[in-house]
Amino acid sequence: MSVTRKFFRSAAVAALVACAATHRADAELAPPPQGRDVTVEVMRGGRVTIPLEAFSRTMSPVTFGIDPERRPRHGRLGEIRTLKGKLNKATVVYTHGDDEQSMSDEFYFTSRKNSGGGASRAKVTIFVVDPPPVLAARAVLDFGEIVMGESPILTLPLANVGGGRLGIELRIPEPFRLETAAAFQLGRGKQADAAISFAPTKPGDYLSQFQPAPSDPGIKVTLRGRAIAPIEVSAVDNVLKPSADGSRSAEVNLLNRSAYPVEAEIALPADIPVRSFISTSAIERIEIEPGQTATATLRISPEQKGPLENFSVEFRTLSTAGEYSTSLEFSAPAVPPRLEIAETPDFGVLKEGRTAKSRLVVKNSGGAAADFRVKAQPPLRIADKQETFTVPPGGSVPVELTARLTTTNEVLPPNIVVALNGSLTNVPVRFSVPPFESPTPTPAPPTAHPWILNSEEGVQLALEGQQLMLRWVVEKPGWKDPAAEIYRGNAWQRYEAAPPPDPGFWSKLVEWFRSIPGKIRRVLAPLGDDRTDIEKLGGASSDRATPGPKTQIAIAPQDASDRALWRLTAVSESSGTREQASEYFHLDPAAKKLIPAEAPPQPSLTNAVRLPELQLRGARAKSERRKAHLALVVPYDTATNPEPQISDYELEQVALRYSPSGMQSETVKTDATAKTVELVRAADTNLVEVRAVIDGLAPGTRTFWRLKRTRASEEPQLTGEISVVTAPPLSFPWRWLFIGGASLALAVIFYLRHMRNRAY
């Protein structure tokens, strides 16, 4: 056993020695490690870590080196570092030289075994890459506010904060201009300044954008600026208004906003008789210093009185930027009419029974036509039987008058009333009569009113149930169409019948049942009713005097007081006008009689003059029981009021009254509320529709309304009166209900009879 063990041990040692010798021989005969070619990228001016690797048949460590003849030309290498635990791998750091021209670089590395032997060589290719170019620029270049003629220049910095080369192409929109090169390139980290000027030729706000780099569409630069005119022209008032000397004028202010003197020229229209002045000197050019204001006056001579429609005045100036002009619109209303009495009437000697003639001459020294009214009292009359006359501008109108005395005691009135220039004027009437002697002159008896209070043939007060009634005779010789009037708000108004109070459903039902016996008697009367015949033939009623035909009107409870003032009016057949036909009176509900009263105080005659009329082009009204909707179409002046407002118009209630100068209307206080709610302008016209709502009206009544336009710079204007009639109060259809019920009952009776006959 020992010999065998020794044998095997000796054999194993011999085998190991033989293997080691064989391996050493193979290692000395094996080729060197083979390096692997490498391709990497590096940012320009940056660094990159390059992996080195070699393949070997043996497990011997590999030594890496750099070929000294093929080192990189555009960069430098660091030390080769062997990776820990790796026999055939290492790394080296390459740093680019940051030049602008190189696009690639290369070098070779060697690999060999530590035990010696040959070496192999591998290639490392390095591509130099650039980061994308990035433009940095201001987002907004603001020139602010400049005066035309100035041309400021601002600098716009442009920089390439990325890599590579950035192409710049500047296309600047007008009125901005580029003062430097329009196209260039920016390298990595490079900057250039673009000079841009702002030279507008018209005033206004300017805003434009442009793209500096076509390759970077996301970057845009905004150019902003505001140009103002070298002169600012403003009118104190665009309407040439009358002055004390009869001329019409308006002032214009010219402000020089530039930094240099400006000469302004005033170009007046050739077909308009208007001139420009500074103080009292006529001028056409004005020299204005920087920051100063010059005032020019546009004036129309007193000889020109007619209206001038909208005309334009141009203001021109020659600045460094060229000629600038602006214009203002003006208008000149006609010189207000001024009426004067040029000739007073003189009838000379008047003889009884003979007609004398004279005339009143009124002239107009204004520039617009005007109306005047003449009120003549008999026996003085107007020849052409009219009261209103129109005097053209600069003209005169004669009014022919006649006078005829019918009795020796009759005389002409000392004055004739003429309404002109917004007031009433008493014009003296000159005449003389031949002297005569009267031994016992008897004064004329006072005129008595035809309707006597508290009389059978006059005016009475009666009580029917709970309703107070005012009655009067319908017809009187020489009078027709009588009416009761009440004095309210300093004006006489025709009194409308007060609507009877609504008794309610149950009251009407009880009243219907009470009327059933009377209806039955009227149905049975043809069959013969002795009591009815006796009443028809009885003589008790024939003993009383039968009063004449009368009319009556119901008085509302609020008006049935002794404070309300009343009168009766009627149309006189002799004059054809409505006149007072009874005394003034109060109501005495307790005693059921009328109390004579004094005449009310007369309002000032100047209040009777109407305000300027606002012409009514159309009107619509939709009435309910307590509400009404109105739509009124009126014109407006587009020159003085281009944007009419709803606050310029208001609706007011008026009352009609009679005065010596004719029918007049006055504003009255009312419980109804009127409100203008909407304003609609008609397209391409100077018409506006004012829509209003009236609330709180009484059912079944008629009221009068008018539209009033009020503006701070204008005289108020009024339209004519508009009648608004509300719907009558609701009433229960008793008659149709009774007829329907009776018809239904008859139908039921006939049906029952038909069914009974069929049963038999």
C-alpha positions in Angstrom: 0.0 0.0 0.0 2.8 2.4 0.8 4.6 1.6 -2.5 1.5 2.2 -4.5 0.7 5.5 -2.8 4.3 6.7 -3.5 3.9 5.7 -7.1 0.8 7.7 -7.7 2.2 10.7 -5.9 5.3 10.8 -8.1 3.1 10.5 -11.2 0.9 13.5 -10.2 4.0 15.7 -9.6 5.4 14.9 -12.9 2.1 15.7 -14.7 1.9 19.1 -13.0 5.5 20.0 -14.0 4.7 19.1 -17.6 1.5 21.2 -17.7 3.3 24.3 -16.4 6.0 24.0 -18.9 3.5 23.6 -21.7 1.5 26.7 -20.6 4.6 28.8 -20.4 5.5 27.9 -23.9 2.0 28.7 -25.1 2.1 32.1 -23.4 5.3 33.1 -25.0 3.9 32.1 -28.4 0.3 33.9 -28.0 -0.4 37.3 -29.8 -0.8 40.7 -27.9 -4.2 41.9 -26.6 -6.4 43.4 -29.4 -7.8 46.9 -28.6 -11.3 47.9 -29.7 -12.0 51.0 -31.8 -14.1 53.6 -30.0 -16.3 56.4 -31.3 -17.6 59.1 -28.9 -19.1 62.7 -29.0 -18.0 65.7 -27.1 -19.5 69.1 -26.7 -17.4 71.9 -28.1 -15.2 73.1 -25.3 -16.4 70.2 -23.1 -14.9 66.9 -21.9 -15.8 63.2 -22.3 -14.6 60.0 -20.6 -13.5 57.4 -23.2 -13.6 53.7 -22.3 -10.5 51.6 -23.4 -10.9 47.9 -23.9 -8.7 45.1 -25.2 -9.3 41.3 -25.8 -6.6 38.7 -24.9 -6.5 34.9 -24.9 -4.8 34.7 -21.6 -5.9 36.0 -18.3 -2.9 38.3 -18.0 -3.5 42.0 -17.1 -3.4 44.4 -20.0 -1.4 47.7 -20.0 -2.9 50.6 -22.0 -1.0 53.5 -23.5 -1.3 56.4 -25.9 0.4 56.3 -29.3 2.7 59.3 -29.2 2.6 59.8 -32.9 -1.2 59.9 -33.2 -2.3 62.1 -30.3 -5.4 64.3 -30.6 -4.9 67.6 -32.4 -7.8 69.7 -31.1 -7.8 68.6 -27.5 -5.8 67.0 -24.7 -5.9 63.7 -22.9 -5.7 62.9 -19.2 -4.1 60.0 -17.4 -5.2 56.5 -18.2 -7.0 54.9 -15.3 -7.4 51.1 -15.0 -10.8 50.1 -13.9 -10.6 48.3 -10.5 -11.2 44.6 -10.8 -11.0 44.7 -14.6 -7.9 43.2 -16.3 -8.6 44.5 -19.8 -10.5 47.8 -19.3 -9.4 51.3 -18.6 -10.6 55.0 -19.2 -9.1 58.2 -20.3 -10.6 61.8 -20.2 -10.6 63.9 -23.4 -11.0 67.7 -23.1 -11.8 69.7 -26.3 -9.8 72.8 -27.0 -12.9 75.0 -27.5 -12.0 76.2 -31.0 -14.7 77.2 -33.5 -13.5 75.3 -36.6 -12.9 71.7 -35.6 -15.7 69.2 -36.1 -13.8 66.0 -35.2 -10.6 64.6 -33.6 -8.8 61.2 -33.2 -6.0 59.4 -31.4 -4.7 55.8 -31.1 -4.1 53.8 -27.9 -1.9 50.7 -27.4 -2.5 47.6 -25.4 0.1 45.0 -24.3 0.5 42.3 -21.7 2.3 43.1 -18.4 4.6 40.2 -19.0 5.9 41.8 -22.1 5.6 40.9 -25.7 4.1 42.9 -28.6 1.5 45.6 -28.5 -1.6 46.3 -30.6 -3.1 49.7 -31.6 -6.8 50.8 -31.7 -8.4 54.0 -33.0 -10.5 56.5 -31.0 -12.7 58.8 -33.1 -14.2 61.9 -31.4 -17.0 63.9 -33.0 -17.3 67.5 -31.8 -21.0 68.6 -31.5 -22.4 72.0 -30.8 -25.5 72.8 -28.6 -28.5 74.4 -30.4 -28.3 78.2 -30.8 -30.6 80.1 -28.4 -31.6 83.7 -28.9 -31.9 86.1 -26.0 -33.6 89.4 -26.7 -36.0 91.9 -25.0 -39.7 91.1 -25.4 -40.8 94.8 -25.7 -39.0 97.9 -27.1 -41.2 100.8 -25.9 -40.5 104.3 -27.4 -43.2 105.9 -25.2 -44.9 109.1 -26.3 -43.2 111.3 -28.9 -44.2 114.3 -30.9 -44.4 114.0 -34.7 -41.2 115.2 -36.2 -39.0 113.5 -33.6 -37.2 110.3 -34.4 -35.7 108.6 -31.3 -33.4 105.6 -31.6 -33.4 102.7 -29.2 -30.9 99.8 -29.0 -32.1 96.2 -29.1 -29.4 93.8 -27.7 -29.4 90.3 -29.4 -27.3 87.4 -27.9 -26.7 83.7 -28.8 -26.8 82.0 -25.4 -26.7 78.5 -27.0 -24.2 77.0 -29.4 -23.4 76.9 -33.0 -24.1 80.0 -35.2 -27.4 81.8 -35.0 -28.6 83.5 -38.2 -30.2 87.0 -37.6 -32.6 88.6 -40.2 -34.3 91.8 -39.1 -37.4 93.0 -40.9 -38.8 96.0 -39.1 -42.4 97.2 -40.0 -43.2 100.8 -40.6 -43.1 103.4 -39.0 -40.2 101.8 -37.2 -36.9 101.7 -39.1 -33.6 99.7 -38.7 -30.5 101.9 -38.5 -27.9 99.0 -38.6 -27.3 95.8 -40.7 -30.4 93.7 -41.3 -28.7 90.3 -41.5 -25.7 88.8 -39.6 -24.8 85.7 -37.5 -24.1 85.3 -33.9 -21.6 82.6 -32.7 -21.8 80.8 -29.4 -22.0 83.4 -26.6 -21.8 86.3 -29.0 -23.9 89.5 -28.8 -24.8 92.3 -31.2 -26.9 95.5 -30.9 -29.6 96.5 -33.4 -30.5 100.2 -33.6 -34.2 100.9 -34.3 -35.8 104.3 -34.8 -39.4 105.4 -34.5 -40.5 108.1 -37.1 -44.4 108.2 -37.4 -46.1 110.4 -39.9 -49.5 110.4 -38.3 -50.6 110.6 -34.7 -51.8 107.5 -33.0 -50.8 104.4 -31.1 -48.5 102.0 -33.0 -47.9 98.4 -32.1 -45.9 95.9 -34.2 -44.0 92.6 -33.9 -41.1 91.1 -35.7 -39.1 87.8 -35.5 -35.3 88.4 -35.2 -34.2 84.8 -35.9 -36.1 82.8 -38.6 -34.8 79.6 -37.1 -36.4 80.4 -33.8 -40.0 81.4 -34.5 -40.9 81.4 -30.8 -39.0 84.6 -30.1 -40.7 87.8 -31.1 -40.0 91.4 -30.2 -42.8 93.9 -29.8 -42.3 97.5 -30.9 -44.5 100.0 -29.2 -44.9 103.8 -29.4 -47.4 106.6 -29.4 -47.2 109.6 -31.7 -49.0 112.8 -30.8 -49.6 115.8 -33.1 -47.3 118.7 -32.9 -50.2 121.0 -32.2 -53.4 120.2 -30.2 -56.5 122.1 -31.5 -59.6 122.4 -29.3 -62.6 124.6 -29.4 -64.2 126.0 -26.4 -67.5 125.6 -28.2 -68.2 124.2 -31.6 -71.1 126.5 -32.1 -70.6 130.2 -33.0 -72.8 132.0 -30.6 -74.1 135.6 -30.8 -72.2 138.4 -29.2 -73.2 141.8 -27.9 -72.3 143.5 -31.2 -74.5 141.2 -33.3 -71.6 139.0 -34.5 -71.3 135.3 -33.8 -68.0 133.9 -32.6 -66.2 130.9 -31.1 -62.7 130.6 -29.6 -60.1 128.0 -30.7 -57.0 127.1 -28.6 -53.8 125.8 -30.3 -51.2 124.2 -28.1 -47.6 123.6 -29.4 -46.6 120.2 -27.9 -43.3 120.0 -29.7 -39.8 121.2 -28.6 -39.5 123.7 -31.5 -41.5 126.7 -32.7 -44.5 125.9 -34.9 -46.3 128.0 -37.5 -49.9 127.1 -37.7 -52.1 128.1 -40.7 -55.9 128.4 -40.4 -57.6 127.4 -43.6 -61.2 128.7 -43.7 -63.8 127.5 -46.1 -64.2 129.8 -49.1 -68.0 129.6 -49.3 -68.6 130.4 -45.6 -68.4 134.1 -44.5 -66.2 133.4 -41.4 -62.9 135.0 -40.5 -60.3 134.2 -37.9 -58.9 136.9 -35.5 -56.4 137.2 -32.7 -57.7 140.1 -30.5 -59.0 142.5 -33.2 -56.5 141.6 -35.9 -57.5 139.3 -38.8 -54.9 136.6 -39.2 -54.3 133.4 -41.2 -51.1 132.2 -39.6 -50.1 131.9 -35.9 -46.5 131.5 -34.6 -46.6 129.3 -31.5 -43.6 128.8 -29.2 -42.8 125.4 -27.6 -45.2 124.5 -24.9 -47.3 127.7 -25.4 -51.0 128.1 -26.3 -52.4 130.6 -28.8 -56.1 131.5 -29.0 -57.8 132.4 -32.2 -61.4 133.6 -32.6 -63.6 132.6 -35.5 -66.1 135.3 -36.2 -69.1 136.0 -38.4 -69.8 139.6 -39.1 -73.1 141.1 -37.8 -74.3 141.6 -41.4 -74.6 137.8 -41.8 -77.6 136.7 -39.8 -78.7 133.4 -41.4 -77.8 130.0 -40.1 -74.7 128.2 -41.2 -74.8 124.4 -41.3 -71.8 122.2 -40.3 -68.6 123.6 -41.9 -65.0 122.5 -41.4 -62.0 124.7 -40.5 -58.6 123.1 -41.2 -55.5 123.8 -39.1 -52.2 123.0 -40.9 -48.6 123.1 -39.6 -45.3 122.4 -41.3 -43.0 120.4 -39.0 -39.7 118.6 -39.5 -41.7 115.4 -40.2 -43.8 117.0 -42.9 -47.1 118.7 -43.1 -49.7 117.9 -40.4 -53.3 119.0 -40.6 -56.4 118.6 -38.5 -59.8 120.0 -38.7 -62.8 120.9 -36.4 -66.4 121.0 -37.3 -68.4 124.2 -36.5 -71.9 125.4 -36.9 -73.6 128.8 -36.5 -77.3 128.9 -35.8 -79.2 131.8 -37.1 -79.2 135.0 -35.1 -82.2 134.7 -32.8 -85.2 136.5 -34.2 -86.0 139.9 -32.7 -89.4 141.3 -33.4 -90.1 145.0 -33.1 -93.2 147.1 -33.6 -92.4 149.2 -36.7 -95.8 150.9 -37.0 -98.7 151.2 -34.5 -102.4 151.3 -35.6 -104.0 154.7 -36.1 -107.6 154.7 -37.1 -108.0 158.5 -37.1 -111.6 159.7 -36.6 -114.1 156.9 -36.1 -117.7 157.5 -37.1 -120.6 155.4 -36.0 -121.6 152.7 -38.5 -118.6 153.2 -40.7 -115.6 150.8 -41.0 -112.2 152.3 -40.4 -108.9 150.5 -41.5 -105.4 150.7 -40.1 -102.5 148.4 -39.8 -99.9 147.1 -37.3 -96.4 146.5 -38.8 -94.0 144.1 -37.1 -90.4 143.7 -38.4 -87.8 141.1 -37.7 -84.1 142.1 -37.3 -82.9 138.6 -36.5 -81.7 135.8 -38.8 -84.5 133.3 -38.3 -88.2 133.4 -39.0 -90.4 134.1 -36.0 -94.1 134.0 -35.2 -96.2 136.6 -33.4 -99.8 136.6 -32.3 -102.3 139.4 -32.3 -105.4 139.3 -30.1 -108.0 141.9 -31.0 -111.2 142.6 -29.0 -114.4 143.7 -30.7 -115.1 146.2 -32.2 -111.5 145.9 -33.3 -110.9 143.0 -35.7 -108.2 141.5 -37.8 -109.1 141.8 -41.5 -108.0 138.3 -42.6 -109.4 136.6 -39.4 -106.2 135.1 -38.3 -104.2 135.6 -35.2 -100.7 134.1 -35.9 -98.3 135.6 -38.4 -94.8 134.7 -39.5 -92.1 137.3 -40.1 -89.2 136.2 -42.4 -85.6 137.1 -41.4 -84.9 140.8 -42.0 -88.5 141.3 -43.2 -91.7 142.8 -41.9 -95.4 141.8 -41.9 -98.3 144.2 -41.9 -101.5 143.2 -40.1 -104.6 144.8 -41.5 -107.1 145.9 -38.8 -110.6 147.1 -39.1 -112.8 148.9 -36.6 -116.6 149.6 -36.7 -118.5 151.4 -34.0 -122.2 150.4 -33.9 -123.3 152.7 -31.1 -122.3 156.2 -30.0 -121.2 154.8 -26.6 -118.9 152.2 -28.0 -115.2 152.8 -28.1 -112.1 150.9 -29.2 -109.9 149.2 -26.6 -106.9 151.4 -25.8 -104.4 148.6 -26.5 -104.0 145.6 -28.7 -102.2 142.6 -27.2 -99.3 141.3 -29.3 -97.2 138.2 -28.3 -93.7 138.6 -29.6 -90.2 137.7 -28.4 -91.6 135.4 -25.7 -93.7 138.0 -23.9 -97.0 139.9 -24.3 -96.8 143.5 -25.4 -99.6 146.1 -25.2 -99.5 148.2 -28.4 -101.5 151.4 -28.1 -104.3 152.0 -30.5 -104.8 155.6 -31.6 -108.2 156.9 -32.7 -110.6 159.8 -32.1 -114.4 160.1 -32.3 -116.5 163.1 -33.2 -117.8 164.9 -30.1 -121.5 164.4 -29.2 -123.7 165.4 -26.3 -125.8 163.1 -24.4 -128.1 164.7 -21.8 -128.5 161.5 -19.7 -125.9 158.9 -20.5 -127.0 155.5 -19.3 -124.4 152.8 -18.6 -124.9 149.5 -20.3 -126.4 146.9 -18.1 -124.0 144.3 -16.8 -123.9 141.0 -18.8 -125.6 138.2 -16.9 -124.5 134.6 -17.3 -127.1 132.5 -19.1 -126.8 129.6 -16.7 -128.1 130.7 -13.2 -127.0 128.8 -10.2 -129.5 126.8 -8.1 -132.4 127.2 -10.6 -134.6 124.9 -12.6 -133.3 126.3 -15.9 -129.7 126.6 -14.7 -127.1 124.7 -12.7 -128.2 122.4 -9.8 -126.7 120.0 -7.3 -128.5 116.8 -6.5 -127.8 113.6 -4.5 -128.7 110.2 -6.1 -128.1 107.5 -3.6 -124.6 108.0 -2.4 -123.4 109.8 -5.6 -123.3 113.6 -5.8 -124.5 114.8 -9.2 -124.1 118.2 -11.0 -127.0 119.0 -13.4 -127.6 121.7 -15.9 -129.9 122.4 -18.8 -128.5 121.1 -22.1 -129.7 123.7 -24.4 -129.9 127.5 -24.1 -130.5 130.0 -26.8 -127.2 131.1 -28.4 -125.2 128.4 -26.6 -124.2 124.8 -27.3 -122.0 122.0 -26.1 -122.0 123.0 -22.4 -119.3 121.4 -20.1 -118.3 121.6 -16.5 -114.7 122.7 -15.7 -112.7 122.5 -12.5 -109.7 124.7 -11.5 -106.6 122.7 -10.9 -102.9 123.6 -11.0 -103.6 127.2 -12.1 -105.5 125.9 -15.1 -109.1 125.1 -16.0 -109.7 121.4 -16.9 -112.8 119.8 -18.4 -114.2 117.5 -15.7 -114.7 113.9 -16.6 -117.4 111.8 -15.0 -116.2 109.9 -12.0 -116.5 106.1 -12.6 -119.0 104.5 -10.3 -117.5 102.4 -7.5 -117.5 98.7 -8.2 -120.1 97.2 -5.8 -118.5 93.8 -5.8 -119.8 90.4 -6.7 -122.1 89.8 -3.7 -123.6 93.3 -3.9 -124.4 92.7 -7.5 -125.9 89.3 -6.8 -128.2 90.8 -4.0 -129.2 93.7 -6.3 -130.2 91.2 -9.1 -132.4 89.2 -6.7 -134.1 92.5 -5.6 -134.8 93.3 -9.2 -136.6 90.1 -9.9 -140.1 91.3 -8.7 -139.9 94.3 -11.0 -138.9 92.2 -13.9 -141.9 89.9 -13.3 -144.2 92.9 -13.2 -142.9 94.2 -16.5 -143.4 90.7 -18.0 -147.0 90.5 -16.7 -147.9 94.1 -17.5 -149.3 93.3 -21.0 -151.7 90.8 -19.4 -153.4 93.7 -17.5 -152.4 95.3 -14.2 -154.9 97.7 -12.9 -152.4 99.3 -10.5 -150.0 99.8 -13.4 -152.7 101.4 -15.5 -153.8 103.7 -12.6 -150.2 104.9 -12.2 -150.0 105.6 -15.9 -153.3 107.6 -15.9 -152.8 109.3 -12.6 -152.7 113.1 -12.6 -150.4 113.6 -9.6 -147.3 113.9 -11.8 -149.1 116.0 -14.4 -149.5 118.8 -11.9 -145.8 119.3 -11.6 -143.9 121.4 -14.1 -141.9 119.3 -16.5 -138.3 120.6 -16.4 -136.4 121.1 -19.7 -133.8 118.6 -20.9 -130.8 118.3 -18.6 -127.5 116.6 -18.4 -125.6 115.5 -15.3 -122.1 114.5 -14.3 -121.0 112.4 -11.3 -118.6 114.1 -8.9 -115.8 112.1 -7.4 -115.7 112.1 -3.6 -112.3 113.9 -3.5 -113.7 116.8 -5.6 -117.0 117.1 -3.7 -115.7 119.8 -1.3 -116.3 123.5 -0.9 -112.6 124.2 -1.7 -112.9 123.1 -5.4 -113.6 126.0 -7.8 -116.0 125.3 -10.7 -117.6 126.9 -13.7 -119.7 126.1 -16.7 -118.5 126.8 -20.3 -120.2 126.5 -23.6 -119.7 127.4 -27.3 -121.1 130.8 -28.2 -123.0 130.8 -31.5 -122.1 134.4 -32.1 -118.3 134.1 -31.7 -117.9 130.4 -32.4 -115.5 130.0 -29.4 -115.9 128.4 -26.0 -116.6 131.0 -23.3 -117.6 131.1 -19.7 -121.3 130.4 -19.4 -121.9 130.6 -15.6 -120.6 132.2 -12.5 -117.7 130.7 -10.6 -119.0 128.5 -7.8 -118.2 126.0 -5.1 -120.0 122.9 -4.2 -121.9 122.6 -0.9 -122.6 118.8 -0.5 -124.4 119.3 2.9 -126.9 121.9 1.6 -127.0 120.4 -1.9 -126.5 123.8 -3.5 -124.0 125.9 -5.3 -122.2 128.9 -3.7 -121.0 131.7 -6.0 -117.2 132.3 -5.8 -114.6 134.9 -6.9 -112.6 134.5 -10.0 -109.3 132.7 -9.6 -106.1 134.7 -9.7 -104.8 135.1 -13.3 -101.4 133.6 -14.0 -98.6 135.7 -15.4 -99.1 136.3 -19.1 -95.5 135.4 -19.7 -96.3 131.8 -18.6 -98.7 131.4 -21.4 -95.8 131.6 -24.0 -95.0 128.1 -25.1 -91.5 126.7 -25.0 -89.8 125.9 -28.3 -91.7 123.1 -30.0 -90.1 119.6 -30.4 -91.6 118.3 -33.6 -93.4 115.0 -33.2 -92.7 112.7 -36.1 -94.8 109.7 -34.9 -96.5 108.3 -31.8 -97.9 105.0 -30.6 -99.8 104.3 -27.5 -100.9 101.0 -25.9 -103.2 101.5 -22.9 -104.3 99.1 -20.2 -106.6 99.8 -17.3 -104.0 101.4 -15.0 -101.0 101.6 -17.3 -100.0 102.9 -20.7 -97.0 102.4 -23.0 -95.9 105.2 -25.2 -93.5 105.3 -28.1 -92.7 108.8 -29.5 -90.5 109.5 -32.5 -88.8 112.9 -32.4 -85.8 114.4 -34.3 -82.5 115.3 -32.7 -79.6 117.5 -33.9 -76.7 115.2 -34.8 -74.2 118.1 -34.7 -74.9 119.3 -31.2 -76.1 116.0 -29.8 -74.5 113.0 -31.6 -75.3 110.6 -28.8 -78.7 111.4 -27.3 -79.3 109.9 -23.8 -82.4 108.6 -22.2 -81.9 111.2 -19.4 -82.4 114.0 -21.9 -86.2 113.2 -22.1 -89.0 113.2 -19.6 -92.8 112.7 -19.9 -95.1 115.1 -18.1 -98.9 115.4 -17.7 -100.5 118.6 -18.9 -103.9 120.2 -18.6 -105.6 122.2 -21.3 -107.1 125.6 -20.5 -108.5 128.6 -22.4 -106.8 132.0 -22.3 -107.2 135.2 -24.3 -104.4 134.1 -26.6 -106.0 130.7 -27.3 -105.7 127.1 -26.0 -102.8 126.7 -23.6 -101.4 123.7 -21.8 -99.7 123.6 -18.4 -97.9 121.0 -16.4 -100.0 119.5 -13.6 -99.1 117.4 -10.6 -100.4 113.8 -10.8 -100.3 110.6 -8.9 -99.4 108.7 -12.0 -95.7 108.0 -12.5 -94.2 108.4 -16.0 -90.7 107.1 -16.8 -88.7 106.9 -20.0 -87.4 103.4 -20.2 -85.7 103.0 -23.6 -84.1 105.0 -26.4 -84.0 103.6 -29.9 -82.1 105.4 -32.6 -83.2 104.9 -36.2 -80.4 103.8 -38.5 -79.1 106.4 -41.0 -81.6 109.1 -39.8 -81.7 111.8 -37.2 -84.8 110.3 -35.6 -84.9 108.7 -32.1 -87.8 106.8 -30.6 -88.4 107.5 -26.9 -90.3 104.7 -25.1 -92.0 105.4 -21.8 -94.3 103.7 -19.3 -97.1 105.6 -17.4 -98.2 103.8 -14.3 -100.9 104.6 -11.7 -103.6 105.8 -14.1 -107.3 105.6 -13.3 -109.4 103.1 -15.4 -111.7 104.7 -18.0 -110.0 108.1 -18.0 -108.5 110.4 -20.6 -105.3 112.3 -19.8 -103.0 114.5 -21.8 -99.2 114.1 -21.9 -96.2 115.6 -23.7 -92.5 114.9 -24.1 -90.0 117.4 -22.8 -86.3 117.4 -23.9 -83.9 119.1 -21.4 -80.2 119.4 -21.9 -77.8 121.6 -20.0 -76.5 123.4 -23.1 -79.9 123.9 -24.8 -83.3 125.5 -24.2 -86.0 123.0 -23.2 -88.3 121.8 -26.0 -91.8 120.4 -25.8 -93.9 118.3 -28.1 -97.6 118.7 -28.7 -100.2 117.1 -26.4 -100.9 113.4 -26.7 -104.2 111.9 -25.5 -104.0 108.7 -23.4 -107.3 106.8 -22.8 -107.2 103.9 -20.4 -109.5 100.8 -20.6 -112.8 100.9 -18.7 -113.0 99.0 -15.4 -114.1 95.4 -15.5 -117.8 94.7 -15.2 -119.6 91.5 -14.6 -121.7 90.3 -17.6 -125.0 90.0 -15.8 -127.1 90.4 -19.0 -125.3 87.6 -20.8 -125.2 85.4 -17.7 -129.0 85.8 -17.4 -129.7 85.1 -21.1 -127.4 82.1 -20.9 -129.0 80.7 -17.8 -132.5 81.2 -19.3 -131.5 79.5 -22.5 -130.0 76.6 -20.5 -133.2 76.2 -18.4 -135.3 76.2 -21.6 -133.1 73.5 -23.1 -133.4 71.4 -20.0 -137.2 71.8 -20.0 -137.5 70.8 -23.6 -135.2 67.8 -23.1 -137.2 66.6 -20.1 -140.5 66.9 -22.1 -138.9 65.0 -25.0 -137.9 62.2 -22.6 -141.3 62.0 -21.0 -143.1 61.8 -24.4 -140.8 58.9 -25.4 -141.7 57.1 -22.2 -145.3 57.1 -23.3 
